[in-house]
Structures are given as structure tokens and as C-alpha cells.
């Protein structure tokens, strides 16, 4: 399944239900490399990724965010670690770009994904054993969609605001 960037942006959906099938090693590496290649402020690349495939660890991580349950069924979870987001506004923006690049790379390969916010960062630190200078606020789930039809379904009608509703030219 090869999509143009604009097609991927138009058709990509959050996938929260995954088939019980592991991802291929080359797919996992392609996803992680897409995140590594993301743009960042001043090319600081303020992230580290923890790639998680262990089911018990994914289940435990899924309990650390109010709407992170999809991590439990994922073939791959990726925790995006950053320095303290309070240090610089762009840190979380940069982490978001890494997340978006990974999700678009996955979608191109027929792999679904969904973003999760981690609300218990210290419990996540204990679970994933990362150094105290790093913080975890974002994790991603990846896997082949349980419903393969989601990959070829046309964009949903409605639900998205029009450009006229959100774009202001020159001033408000």
C-alpha cells in the first residue's frame, strides 16, 4: 500500500484495535527511523524512543493514561522521552512531529496507530527504567488493524471544520 503524503494525511485514522500479529522487524525499524528523521527546533532532536513489544509491559503502560488502553493490544508501543517540557516550548512540539512522522510511515505500510497521553509519568519511569532527566508524556500504539477496512475506508463526512472556519487571513 503506497500512498502519497496528501493521501496519507487525508485518510489516516486513529486505530485502537489491533490484530494479534507481530510487526515485521523491518517495519518496526522503518517506523522508528521515521521518528528519528523528524524535524526539530534547531535540529536538537530532543527525543529518545523506547520501543516496547512485551505484552505485559504494554498492558502496564496502558494503565498509566486515562485513554491509553489501546497500548495493551498493540504489536508495538513507542514511548517518546524528552527533556523537561517546561525547559523549552518547542520540546513537546518536536516530540509531536516525531510522533506524526512515525504514524504516517506506519500508515503507508498498512499499520495503524494511536497516540496516548501518559498521566502517571513517575509510574512510567519505574516501569520503563529511564533516567530521571527524561520525561514521558506521549506514547504510541502500532499494529495491523483488527478491521483492515479502516485502511481503505473513504474519509468520514463531516467532523472536520472547513478552512473557512479555522483560517484567518492577515489578522483575526
N, C-alpha and C positions, 0 to 999 in steps of 0.2 A: 504494500500500500504506500504509494508515493504521493504526497500532497505538496502543493505549493504552500509557501508561508501564509499567503492570504487565505487559502482554503483551510489550512490548519486553524488559523485564528477564528475563522467563521464557523467551523464545525466542532471545535474541541469542546468537550463537556467534562464536568467532574464525574468521575466514575468511582463509586463507593463499594461496588460488589464485584468481586473478582473470582475467576475460575481458579480451582486448586491445581494450578500448573506452574512450575517454576519458570522464571525467565531464563533465556539463554545467556551465557556468560558475556557474549559479545554485545547483547542488548543492554545488559547492566552497565558494561563499560562505556557504551555509547551514551547512555543517559547521564552517567557521572561526568563524562568528558564534556557534554553539552553544558552542564553546570559550571565546570571549570573554565570554559571558554566565555562565559557571560561577561558582559561589560561591567565595570565597576568604577566608582569615583576615583579619579587619578590612578587607575589601574592598581588599586590597593588589594584587590581580590580578598576581601575581609571575611573569608569563609573557610570552614573545614566541613567535610561531609562524613557522617558515619553511615555506612551502608549496612542495613540490617536485613538478614534473611531468616534468622532464627525465629520460629513461630512463637515460642514462649516470650521472647524479648519483645516481639511486635505486639503481642497481646498486652503485655505490661505497659508498653509505651502508649497504646491506645486508650488506656485508662487515665492518662495524665492530661487529657484535654477533653472539654465537655462534649465536643463533636468530633472526636478523633477515632471513633470506633472502627472506621474503615481500615485503619492500620492493622487491625487484628487479622484481617483476611488477605492482606497484601502479599504478593510474592517478594516484594522488596519495599523496605521503608528507607527513607533517606532523611536523617536529621541534619539540619543546616545549622552549624555552630558559627557564632560571630563573637567578636569582642563585645563589650558592654554597649548596647544600642544607645545609651544615653551619651556616650562619648562623642558621637557624630550622627547627625540626622540621616546621612546617606547610607549608613550601615544596613539598616533594615530595607531600604530601597534596593541596595545592591544584592542582599540576600533574596529579595523578591525577584530580581532579574535572574539570578541563578536558578531559582525555583521554576520560573516561567520557561527558561531555556530547556531545562530538563523535561518539563511537561510536554513541550512542543516536540522535542526529539522523540519522546515516548509515543506520542500520538501518531507521529509519522510511521512508526514501526507497528502500529496496531495495539499499543499498550495504553491502558487507561491509567489515570492518576487523579489524586485529590490532595489538596492542601489541608493540613491540620495545624491548629494553633495549640501549643503546649502551655497549659496554665499552671503546671506544677514543675517549674524548672529545676528545683533542687532535687525532687524525686527523680527527674530525668537524668540529672547529673549522677546520682547514685546508681541508677540503672545502667547508664552507658559509660560511666567511669571517665568522663572527660575533665580536663584541667579546670581549675577554678577561674582562670582568666577568660574562659569562654562561656557563652550563654546560649541556651536553646529556646527558641520561641516558635520555630517553624519546622514541621516535618511533613514529608510527602509519602503517600502510598502509591505503589505502582503494581500493575498486574494486568493480565489479559482479562478483559471484561467478561463477567458471567453472561451477560447478554451481548453477544457480538454485534447485534443490530445497532447498538449505540454508535458504533464506528462509522456506519454508513447512513444513519438517520439524517434527514434534512434538518437544517436549523429550525428551532422552535419558532412558531409565530408568536409575536408579542413578547412581552417580558423584558425586552431591551428598549431603553429610551432611544428616541431618534436623535440624530445630530443636532437638530434644531432645539431640542430640549436641553442639551448639555453644553453646546458650544456658544461662546460669546465672542464676537469679533471685536478686536481692538480694546474694548472695555466692557464691563457688565451691562 
